[in-house]
Amino acid sequence: MTNLDPAVFAAEWCSAWNAHDLNRVLEHFHDDVVFTSPVAAGLFPETGGVMRGKAALRAYWEEGLRRIPDLHFTIETVFAGIGTVVIQYLNQKGVSVCEVLIFDGAQVCAGHGTYPTHVDNPAGTGG
């Protein structure tokens, strides 16, 4: 995560998502990224919610954007750790969600979409 400003990264991440520009979102991810999400498990049950590689992640997020044409995020808080950034945001449904992103250098090598336990159906989120 050398020279990465977590707030700047989160702002760019949010801007790319709000523009529905997957190329911009995915440019921050390693080709061999591993991303987990309960929403992915619902859309692609055969994966168990684990998307392996940028191509699989693109397929997941393309399907998400297809199903959620009004997708929009508003950042609430950005947390920084050692090689880790957590972006807490509101989705278009007003649900607070966290994206946990683990970096190898300047790119995300692993990520996790996490959702409040009281939300029965987290679909409609980016992660």
DRENFIPA-444446 format. One line per field, with one value per residue (C-alpha): x, y, z; residue number from 0; residue in three letters. Coordinates in Angstrom, 1 decimal, decimal comma. Layout:
x <- X:... $
y <- Y:... $
z <- Z:... $
gutor <- NUM:... $
baro <- Ala:... $
END
This chain:
x <- 0,0:3,0:2,1:-1,6:-3,9:-6,9:-9,3:-8,2:-8,5:-12,0:-13,2:-12,0:-13,5:-16,8:-16,7:-16,0:-18,9:-21,3:-20,3:-20,9:-17,4:-16,2:-12,9:-12,1:-13,1:-11,2:-8,0:-7,2:-7,4:-4,8:-5,5:-5,6:-7,7:-9,9:-13,1:-15,8:-19,4:-22,7:-24,3:-22,0:-23,1:-26,7:-26,0:-23,4:-24,2:-21,6:-18,8:-19,8:-19,5:-15,8:-14,8:-11,3:-9,6:-10,4:-12,5:-14,8:-15,0:-16,0:-18,7:-20,1:-20,1:-21,5:-24,4:-24,9:-25,0:-27,4:-29,8:-29,3:-29,4:-29,8:-26,7:-25,2:-22,8:-22,2:-19,1:-19,7:-16,2:-12,8:-10,7:-7,0:-4,9:-1,6:-2,1:-5,9:-8,6:-12,2:-14,8:-18,1:-20,7:-24,5:-25,9:-28,8:-31,2:-29,7:-28,1:-24,7:-22,2:-18,4:-15,9:-12,7:-9,8:-6,4:-3,5:-0,4:1,5:-0,8:-3,4:-6,1:-5,2:-8,2:-11,5:-14,6:-18,1:-19,7:-23,3:-25,2:-26,6:-30,1:-30,5:-32,3:-31,4:-28,2:-28,6:-28,2:-24,7:-21,4:-19,6 $
y <- 0,0:2,2:5,9:5,1:7,7:5,8:8,8:9,5:5,8:5,6:8,8:7,4:4,0:5,6:7,9:4,9:2,9:5,9:6,3:2,5:2,4:-1,1:-0,5:2,3:0,2:-2,9:-1,0:-1,0:-4,9:-7,5:-9,9:-12,8:-11,0:-13,0:-11,3:-12,7:-11,6:-13,1:-11,2:-13,1:-16,3:-15,5:-14,5:-17,3:-20,1:-22,4:-20,0:-20,1:-16,3:-16,4:-14,7:-15,7:-13,4:-10,1:-11,8:-13,5:-10,2:-8,3:-10,9:-10,6:-6,8:-6,6:-8,7:-6,6:-3,4:-5,0:-5,9:-2,6:0,3:2,9:1,7:4,6:4,8:7,6:7,2:7,3:6,5:5,3:3,2:2,5:-0,4:-2,0:-2,8:-2,6:0,0:-0,4:1,8:2,1:3,5:3,8:2,1:3,3:1,6:3,5:0,4:0,9:-1,6:-2,1:-3,1:-4,5:-4,2:-5,8:-4,4:-5,9:-2,7:-0,3:-2,9:-4,8:-8,5:-9,5:-8,0:-8,7:-7,3:-7,2:-6,4:-5,7:-8,9:-7,4:-7,0:-10,0:-9,4:-7,4:-7,4:-4,0:-3,4:-3,2:-5,7 $
z <- 0,0:-0,6:-1,0:-1,1:0,5:1,8:1,5:-2,1:-3,0:-1,4:-3,2:-6,6:-5,8:-5,0:-8,1:-10,4:-8,9:-9,1:-12,8:-13,3:-14,8:-14,1:-15,9:-13,5:-10,5:-11,6:-12,5:-8,7:-8,5:-9,2:-12,0:-9,5:-6,8:-4,5:-3,5:-1,2:-0,9:0,2:-2,7:-5,1:-3,5:-4,3:-7,9:-8,6:-6,1:-7,6:-6,4:-2,7:-2,8:-3,7:-6,9:-8,1:-10,6:-12,2:-14,9:-12,4:-10,4:-13,5:-14,4:-10,9:-10,8:-14,4:-13,3:-10,2:-12,3:-14,7:-11,9:-10,1:-12,6:-9,8:-7,9:-6,0:-3,0:-0,5:1,6:5,4:6,8:5,6:7,9:7,3:8,6:7,6:4,0:4,4:3,7:4,8:3,1:4,9:2,6:2,1:-0,9:-3,0:-0,5:2,4:3,9:5,5:4,0:4,4:1,7:3,2:0,8:1,3:-0,7:-2,2:-3,2:-4,9:-6,0:-4,1:-3,8:-1,7:-0,8:1,2:0,8:4,3:5,3:8,5:10,0:10,3:6,6:5,1:1,5:1,0:-2,8:-4,3:-3,0:-4,8:-2,7 $
gutor <- 0:1:2:3:4:5:6:7:8:9:10:11:12:13:14:15:16:17:18:19:20:21:22:23:24:25:26:27:28:29:30:31:32:33:34:35:36:37:38:39:40:41:42:43:44:45:46:47:48:49:50:51:52:53:54:55:56:57:58:59:60:61:62:63:64:65:66:67:68:69:70:71:72:73:74:75:76:77:78:79:80:81:82:83:84:85:86:87:88:89:90:91:92:93:94:95:96:97:98:99:100:101:102:103:104:105:106:107:108:109:110:111:112:113:114:115:116:117:118:119:120:121:122:123:124:125:126 $
baro <- Met:Thr:Asn:Leu:Asp:Pro:Ala:Val:Phe:Ala:Ala:Glu:Trp:Cys:Ser:Ala:Trp:Asn:Ala:His:Asp:Leu:Asn:Arg:Val:Leu:Glu:His:Phe:His:Asp:Asp:Val:Val:Phe:Thr:Ser:Pro:Val:Ala:Ala:Gly:Leu:Phe:Pro:Glu:Thr:Gly:Gly:Val:Met:Arg:Gly:Lys:Ala:Ala:Leu:Arg:Ala:Tyr:Trp:Glu:Glu:Gly:Leu:Arg:Arg:Ile:Pro:Asp:Leu:His:Phe:Thr:Ile:Glu:Thr:Val:Phe:Ala:Gly:Ile:Gly:Thr:Val:Val:Ile:Gln:Tyr:Leu:Asn:Gln:Lys:Gly:Val:Ser:Val:Cys:Glu:Val:Leu:Ile:Phe:Asp:Gly:Ala:Gln:Val:Cys:Ala:Gly:His:Gly:Thr:Tyr:Pro:Thr:His:Val:Asp:Asn:Pro:Ala:Gly:Thr:Gly:Gly $
END
